[in-house]
Amino acid sequence: MTTGRRVSREPYRLKRDRRQLVVAVAVSALIILVTAVAVWILAPNDNNPSILDTSPNVTVPSTATTETPVSTEPPTTVAPGG
């Protein structure tokens, strides 16, 4: 029984040059790296120091007031004409 495949005595010849393959892999890695850096820099929440921190930012107003103190004495009224 014979197979439909021809047996060749010549060594297998690569379809692509090794240099082309190295350049393609390097360019692909560079594109992925640049994309990752761009996503990291352009992230909408730059104020959060930790990406893994999911706790909400809760702000509590300070207890110090900047208003003038209010007097506790009742106001004095003067009747008109007298």
C-alpha atoms as one frame of an Amber mdcrd trajectory, in Angstrom:
protein
   0.000   0.000   0.000   1.450   3.343  -0.973   0.710   6.687   0.556  -0.195
   9.752  -1.460   2.615  11.667   0.146   5.944  12.034  -1.582   8.989  11.454
   0.529  11.666  14.012  -0.097  15.317  13.669   0.724  15.766  17.428   0.964
  15.690  19.052   4.429  12.561  20.950   5.389  12.746  24.543   4.273  11.277
  27.210   6.511   8.654  29.407   4.897   9.751  32.452   6.839  13.160  33.827
   7.600  14.119  33.638  11.284  14.924  37.357  11.320  11.400  38.201  10.149
   9.944  36.064  12.909  12.090  37.735  15.583  11.105  41.200  14.339   7.406
  40.265  14.303   7.527  38.934  17.872   9.459  41.992  19.104   7.009  44.411
  17.475   4.051  42.505  18.944   5.568  42.652  22.427   6.255  46.376  22.012
   2.648  47.050  20.965   1.331  45.169  24.000   3.712  47.040  26.312   2.786
  50.462  24.906  -0.922  49.629  25.185  -0.545  48.540  28.818   1.360  51.719
  29.712  -1.231  53.899  27.947  -4.093  52.206  29.811  -2.255  52.626  33.113
  -1.464  56.312  32.508  -4.874  57.229  31.105  -6.864  55.408  33.787  -9.771
  57.542  35.019  -8.988  57.145  38.739  -5.430  58.435  39.097  -5.972  59.669
  42.690  -6.318  56.165  44.085  -2.825  54.925  45.046  -3.819  51.257  44.964
  -5.615  49.618  42.070  -6.734  46.753  44.294  -8.208  49.050  46.980 -11.982
  48.861  46.526 -13.026  50.676  49.702 -15.114  53.793  49.029 -13.628  57.194
  49.696 -15.653  58.642  52.566 -15.026  62.216  53.611 -16.081  63.430  57.035
 -16.561  67.148  57.591 -14.354  68.648  60.241 -15.842  69.629  63.589 -14.166
  73.019  63.645 -16.510  75.812  62.593 -15.545  79.044  60.970 -18.717  80.871
  61.941 -18.848  83.573  64.616 -20.105  82.374  68.008 -23.799  82.869  68.693
 -24.885  84.658  71.854 -27.209  82.703  74.182 -28.736  85.851  75.763 -32.225
  86.765  74.609 -32.383  89.857  72.419 -33.531  93.093  74.057 -36.451  94.836
  72.454 -37.362  98.461  72.841 -41.000  99.465  72.511 -41.638 102.215  69.964
 -42.200 105.670  71.391 -41.163 104.948  74.802
